[in-house]
Amino acid sequence: MCTRQVHVRNGGAEVQIQLSGSRCIISETWGGRQFCAESDRIKNAWNCKMDSSCEGSERLQWVRLRKKQETPTRAQPCPLPTKRRKERMNRYMEKQQVGYWELEGTYREIGKQLAGQPGAKPVYSPAPKKFTQEDLQEALRLYDRYCPGIREELEGYAQEAGIAVQDIAYTWMTYLLPGCSGLILTGKKTDDGHTKIARNYEFTLEEEDLKLYRTAPAGKYAHISGSIAEFGRTEGINEKGLAVSMSSCGFPVSNMPGMRAPALKGLQFWAVIRSLLENCADAKEALERAMEMPIAYNINLYLADGGGTGILFETMEGEKAYACIGPQGGNQYLCGTNHIVLESLVAREPAAMENSIVRRDKLAAFAEKKACLTEKEIREFMLKKYPEGMTVPYYKEGFGTIKTVILDTAEKRYSICWLGQETNGWTDYRVSEKRGNHTEEKEVQRETPNPEFFACKPLPA
């Protein structure tokens, strides 16, 4: 069998065509990334076009092969104008696998179930030398007091996976999370009378779990929630109708170089959210628990329940403040993005990324535009691309929309659209319903941001 390789140019891309018997493999290198397609139809003269699902397919048009020479004559240049061609270079689609999993039993049993998941991303990440045994024991003591059961879950996972507890990423690691937005609407602001939280969650795809869990620990409240570092939770709703979500507040806190060092020893947001979902029945109970917790991460925490109470809780370097709304009257919405909202804390950090200020202003304008909003309107607004809406496609920079979520406290419903793409559709999950473990593929579009997107400016007086 004869194998031949031919190189041609297609604009800024290098195209390699490999002929082997009756097979033809085409690969394109563009900006350091490689994309491939394959065909088995070599005839007198034939056309091979890259599959429409492949990245870069719009750039590689038609490659024509002759039977006698079995070599390409040329790659047709892209007919798009230069400006549009550059826009497409900075925007392309790909697919990501997302999943839904059900966990129940004792915490130790849940840990073992996590370790046994097929195709799970590894959580093994050796702790840095500065994370000593003393630090480990202090972290576990915090878990025992404020997140009871998590230690047993970590131990169950470690036992099943054959690794040490301190080498599970969740135990010691801090992630940079500059994105996210949140909107609480009481029943007086929604056409169906249900109090809801709407949120967009931005992060990097490489560090994201892309999973939902229905978790039902023995003796605790069951909940449906998004995961981070497998054991942590980013947002969710429990069987009592308590909804909890978050967004980072101010410049990110991290134990990574170049980030703001934690001002105190305490819990990360993902541990706080899971603890609230498993131990609290309503927003006021969740607020009381959050006020008691040592929280190291600067966070905007969004709490809502079926009784119509909504709470925005903020913490900045250990200082805490909150605002409440309810059905009794007054303001019927609260919103936040990635800067301080509550006046008593603004002096702690009186500046923010401009995109955060723009997004919060858009949220407030949307909430105020009508007396009552339909869920369809909420979904459409959250999926609109920034600056008209909340969706952002800058995944490489750690600021890409992972999920758009609606938490309905009356229906105890978690509704999600993955990866900021309306074409991915919405899926509704209810805490009372088991759906069975499953995975599926969803589309994602990556783009390159304008550097001005991350510019900082003083907060309005």
C-alpha positions in Angstrom: 0.0 0.0 0.0 1.4 3.4 -1.0 1.3 6.3 1.3 2.0 9.9 0.1 1.9 13.3 1.8 1.5 16.6 0.1 1.6 20.1 1.6 -0.3 23.1 0.3 -1.2 26.5 1.6 -4.7 27.8 2.3 -4.5 31.5 3.3 -2.7 31.5 6.6 -3.1 27.7 7.1 -0.9 24.8 6.2 -2.9 21.9 4.7 -1.4 18.4 4.7 -3.1 15.7 2.5 -2.1 12.1 3.2 -3.1 9.4 0.6 -3.0 5.8 1.7 -4.7 3.3 -0.6 -8.3 4.3 -0.9 -8.2 6.6 2.2 -7.6 10.3 2.2 -6.8 12.2 5.4 -6.7 16.0 5.4 -5.2 18.0 8.2 -5.0 21.7 8.6 -2.7 23.6 10.9 -3.9 27.1 11.9 -2.4 29.2 14.6 -0.7 26.2 16.2 -3.9 24.1 16.3 -4.6 21.1 14.0 -7.9 20.0 12.5 -8.6 16.8 10.6 -11.1 15.2 8.2 -11.1 11.9 6.4 -12.7 10.5 3.2 -12.7 7.1 1.5 -14.1 8.3 -1.8 -11.2 8.7 -4.3 -12.6 8.6 -7.8 -11.7 10.0 -11.3 -12.0 13.5 -9.8 -13.6 14.2 -6.4 -14.0 16.9 -3.9 -13.3 16.5 -0.2 -14.6 19.1 2.2 -13.9 19.1 5.9 -16.8 17.9 8.1 -18.9 20.9 9.2 -18.4 20.0 12.9 -14.6 20.4 12.7 -12.9 23.5 13.9 -11.6 25.6 11.0 -13.9 24.0 8.4 -14.9 27.4 7.1 -11.3 28.2 6.2 -10.5 25.0 4.2 -12.8 25.2 1.3 -12.4 22.6 -1.5 -9.3 20.5 -2.3 -9.4 18.9 -5.8 -7.5 15.7 -6.5 -6.7 14.2 -9.9 -6.7 10.4 -10.3 -3.4 10.1 -12.3 -1.2 12.2 -10.1 -3.2 11.7 -6.8 -2.0 15.2 -5.8 -4.0 18.3 -5.2 -4.0 21.1 -7.8 -4.7 23.8 -5.2 -6.7 24.8 -2.2 -9.3 27.4 -3.2 -8.9 30.7 -1.4 -11.6 31.7 1.1 -14.0 34.0 -0.7 -14.7 36.0 2.4 -13.5 39.7 2.7 -10.4 40.2 4.8 -12.4 41.7 7.7 -14.8 38.8 7.9 -12.0 36.3 7.5 -10.2 37.8 10.6 -13.5 37.7 12.5 -13.8 34.0 11.8 -10.2 33.3 12.7 -11.1 34.6 16.2 -14.4 32.7 16.5 -14.9 28.9 16.1 -17.2 26.2 17.3 -16.3 22.9 19.0 -18.1 20.3 21.1 -17.8 19.5 24.8 -19.2 16.6 26.8 -21.4 17.5 29.8 -22.9 15.1 32.3 -25.6 14.6 35.0 -25.0 12.1 37.8 -27.0 10.9 40.8 -25.2 10.3 44.2 -26.8 9.0 47.4 -26.0 7.2 50.6 -23.5 8.1 53.4 -20.8 10.6 52.6 -18.2 7.9 52.5 -20.4 5.9 50.0 -20.8 9.1 47.9 -17.0 9.6 47.8 -16.6 6.0 46.5 -19.3 6.6 43.9 -17.5 9.7 42.6 -14.2 7.7 42.3 -16.0 5.0 40.3 -17.4 7.3 37.6 -16.4 6.4 34.1 -14.4 9.0 32.2 -14.2 11.4 35.2 -11.5 14.1 35.0 -8.7 13.3 37.5 -8.9 15.2 40.8 -5.4 14.0 41.8 -3.2 17.0 42.2 -0.3 16.7 44.7 -0.5 19.3 47.4 2.3 22.0 47.2 5.1 21.7 49.8 3.8 24.8 51.6 0.5 22.9 52.3 1.8 21.1 55.4 0.2 18.4 57.5 -0.7 21.1 60.0 -2.5 23.0 57.2 -4.3 19.8 56.2 -5.6 19.1 59.7 -6.7 22.7 60.1 -8.6 22.4 56.7 -10.3 19.2 57.8 -11.3 20.7 61.2 -13.0 23.5 59.3 -14.8 21.0 57.1 -15.9 19.1 60.2 -17.4 22.2 61.8 -18.9 24.0 58.9 -19.3 21.3 56.2 -20.0 18.1 58.1 -19.6 15.0 56.0 -17.1 16.4 53.5 -14.1 14.8 55.3 -15.8 11.4 55.0 -16.5 11.9 51.3 -12.9 12.9 50.6 -11.7 9.8 52.6 -14.1 7.6 50.7 -12.8 8.9 47.4 -9.2 8.6 48.4 -9.7 5.0 49.6 -11.4 4.0 46.3 -8.9 5.9 44.1 -5.9 4.8 46.1 -4.6 8.3 46.7 -4.0 10.5 49.8 -6.6 12.9 50.9 -4.2 15.9 50.8 -3.6 15.1 47.1 -7.2 15.6 46.1 -7.4 19.0 44.4 -10.5 20.0 46.4 -8.6 19.7 49.7 -6.1 22.5 49.0 -6.6 24.1 45.6 -7.9 27.6 44.9 -9.2 28.5 41.4 -9.3 31.9 39.7 -12.9 32.7 38.9 -13.2 36.3 37.6 -16.7 35.8 35.9 -20.3 35.1 36.8 -23.5 37.2 37.3 -26.6 36.8 39.4 -30.2 38.1 39.5 -32.7 37.4 42.3 -36.4 38.1 41.4 -39.2 37.7 43.9 -42.5 36.3 43.0 -43.9 39.8 42.5 -41.4 40.3 39.6 -42.2 37.0 37.7 -45.4 36.3 35.8 -45.8 32.9 37.5 -45.3 34.3 41.0 -42.2 32.1 41.6 -39.1 33.5 43.3 -36.1 32.7 41.1 -32.4 33.1 40.8 -30.9 33.5 37.3 -27.2 33.2 36.8 -24.4 32.9 34.3 -21.2 31.2 35.3 -18.0 32.0 33.5 -14.7 30.0 33.7 -12.2 28.1 31.6 -13.2 24.9 29.9 -9.9 23.2 30.8 -10.6 23.4 34.6 -14.3 23.0 34.5 -16.1 19.8 35.6 -19.0 20.3 33.2 -21.2 18.2 35.5 -24.4 18.4 37.4 -25.1 16.2 40.5 -28.2 15.2 42.2 -26.8 14.6 45.7 -28.8 13.0 48.5 -26.6 12.5 51.5 -28.1 10.4 54.3 -29.8 12.7 56.9 -29.2 15.9 54.8 -31.3 17.8 52.2 -31.1 16.4 48.7 -30.1 19.0 46.0 -29.3 19.4 42.3 -26.2 21.5 41.7 -23.3 22.3 39.5 -19.9 20.9 40.6 -16.4 22.2 40.8 -13.4 20.2 41.8 -15.9 17.3 42.0 -16.8 17.8 45.7 -17.6 21.5 45.6 -20.7 23.2 44.2 -21.2 26.4 42.2 -24.9 26.8 42.5 -28.0 24.7 43.2 -31.4 24.2 44.7 -32.4 21.7 47.5 -35.6 19.8 48.3 -36.9 22.6 50.6 -36.7 25.1 47.8 -33.6 27.0 48.9 -31.6 28.3 46.0 -28.0 29.3 46.3 -25.6 30.9 43.7 -22.5 33.0 43.6 -20.2 35.4 41.7 -16.7 36.4 42.6 -16.5 39.8 44.3 -13.6 42.0 43.4 -10.0 41.0 42.5 -9.8 37.2 42.8 -8.4 35.6 45.9 -6.0 32.7 45.2 -3.0 30.9 46.6 -1.6 31.1 43.1 1.2 33.6 42.2 0.0 37.0 41.2 -3.4 36.8 42.9 -4.6 38.5 46.0 -3.5 36.4 49.0 -6.3 35.4 51.3 -6.8 37.8 54.2 -7.8 35.0 56.6 -7.8 31.2 56.9 -11.2 29.9 55.9 -13.5 28.2 53.4 -13.7 28.5 49.7 -17.1 29.4 48.2 -17.7 25.9 46.8 -17.6 24.4 50.3 -19.9 27.2 51.6 -22.5 26.6 48.9 -22.6 22.9 49.4 -22.9 23.3 53.1 -25.9 25.7 52.8 -27.7 23.4 50.3 -27.3 20.3 52.5 -28.0 21.9 55.9 -30.4 24.9 55.4 -34.1 25.0 54.7 -34.6 28.7 53.7 -32.7 31.9 52.9 -32.7 33.3 56.4 -31.2 30.1 57.8 -28.6 30.1 55.1 -27.7 33.7 55.9 -27.2 32.8 59.6 -25.0 29.9 58.7 -22.9 32.0 56.2 -22.5 34.8 58.8 -20.9 32.3 61.2 -18.5 30.7 58.6 -14.9 31.9 58.1 -15.0 32.6 54.3 -11.7 33.2 52.7 -13.0 33.9 49.2 -14.4 37.3 48.4 -17.9 36.4 47.2 -21.3 37.7 46.2 -23.7 35.0 47.5 -27.3 34.9 46.2 -29.9 33.2 48.4 -33.7 32.8 47.7 -36.5 30.5 48.9 -40.1 29.6 48.1 -41.4 32.0 50.7 -40.3 35.0 48.6 -37.2 36.0 50.5 -34.1 37.0 48.5 -30.7 37.9 50.0 -27.5 39.3 48.5 -24.6 38.5 50.9 -21.2 39.9 50.3 -17.8 39.3 52.0 -14.6 41.2 51.3 -11.4 40.1 53.2 -13.5 38.8 56.1 -15.9 41.7 56.4 -19.5 40.8 55.7 -22.7 42.6 54.7 -26.1 41.7 53.2 -29.3 43.1 51.7 -32.7 41.5 51.9 -35.9 41.6 49.8 -39.2 40.0 50.2 -42.9 39.9 49.3 -43.9 42.4 51.9 -43.0 45.4 49.6 -40.1 47.6 48.5 -37.5 46.5 46.0 -38.3 43.1 44.4 -34.9 42.3 42.8 -31.2 42.1 43.7 -28.3 41.6 41.3 -24.6 41.5 41.2 -21.6 40.6 39.0 -17.9 40.8 39.9 -17.6 43.9 42.1 -18.9 45.1 45.4 -22.5 46.2 45.4 -23.3 46.9 49.0 -22.4 50.5 50.1 -20.8 49.5 53.4 -18.1 47.5 51.7 -17.3 49.7 48.6 -14.4 51.4 50.4 -12.7 48.0 50.6 -12.3 48.0 46.8 -13.7 51.1 45.0 -12.8 49.8 41.5 -13.9 47.1 39.1 -13.5 45.7 35.7 -15.5 47.8 33.3 -17.3 44.7 31.9 -18.5 43.9 35.5 -20.0 47.4 35.8 -21.6 47.1 32.4 -23.1 43.7 33.1 -24.6 44.8 36.4 -26.1 47.9 34.9 -27.7 45.7 32.2 -29.1 43.3 34.8 -30.7 46.2 36.7 -32.1 47.7 33.6 -33.6 44.3 32.6 -35.2 43.8 36.0 -36.7 47.3 35.9 -38.0 47.3 32.4 -41.3 45.5 33.2 -43.5 45.0 36.3 -43.4 41.2 35.7 -41.0 39.1 33.7 -41.6 35.8 32.0 -39.1 33.0 32.3 -38.7 33.0 28.5 -37.6 36.7 28.7 -35.2 35.9 31.5 -33.6 33.0 29.5 -33.3 35.1 26.3 -31.7 38.0 28.1 -29.1 35.8 29.9 -28.1 34.1 26.7 -27.6 37.4 24.8 -24.0 38.1 24.1 -22.2 40.8 26.1 -22.7 43.8 26.1 -26.4 43.4 25.3 -26.7 40.4 27.7 -24.6 38.2 30.0 -23.0 35.6 27.8 -19.2 35.8 27.1 -17.2 33.4 24.9 -13.6 34.1 26.2 -12.7 30.6 27.5 -9.0 30.8 27.0 -8.9 33.9 29.2 -10.9 32.1 31.9 -14.0 34.1 31.1 -16.3 31.9 29.0 -19.9 31.1 29.8 -20.0 27.5 31.1 -23.7 27.5 31.9 -26.8 29.7 32.2 -29.0 28.6 35.0 -32.5 29.4 36.3 -33.3 28.2 39.9 -37.1 28.1 40.6 -37.8 27.9 44.3 -41.5 27.0 43.9 -40.9 24.1 41.6 -37.5 23.2 43.1 -36.2 23.2 39.6 -32.8 23.6 38.2 -32.9 24.6 34.5 -29.7 24.8 32.5 -28.5 25.8 29.0 -24.9 24.8 28.6 -22.0 26.9 27.2 -23.9 30.0 26.3 -25.4 28.5 23.1 -29.2 28.7 22.6 -28.9 25.9 20.1 -27.8 23.6 23.0 -31.4 24.0 24.4 -32.6 24.1 27.9 -32.9 21.0 30.2 -35.1 21.1 33.4 -34.2 19.0 36.4 -36.3 18.7 39.6 -35.0 17.6 42.9 -37.8 15.2 43.4 -37.1 13.4 40.1 -34.4 10.9 39.2 -33.2 11.1 35.6 -30.4 8.4 35.6 -26.8 9.1 34.9 -26.0 10.4 31.4 -23.6 12.4 29.3 -24.2 14.3 26.1 -22.3 16.6 23.7 -22.9 20.3 23.6 -21.6 23.0 21.3 -19.3 25.8 22.4 -18.1 28.9 20.5 -14.7 30.4 21.4 -13.7 33.9 20.6 -10.7 36.2 21.3 -11.5 39.3 23.5 -10.6 42.9 23.0 -8.1 43.7 25.8 -10.3 46.6 26.8 -12.8 44.0 28.1 -10.7 43.5 31.2 -9.9 47.2 31.8 -10.6 48.5 35.3 -12.2 51.8 36.3 -13.5 53.4 39.6 -16.9 52.4 40.8 -19.6 55.1 40.2 -20.1 57.3 43.2 
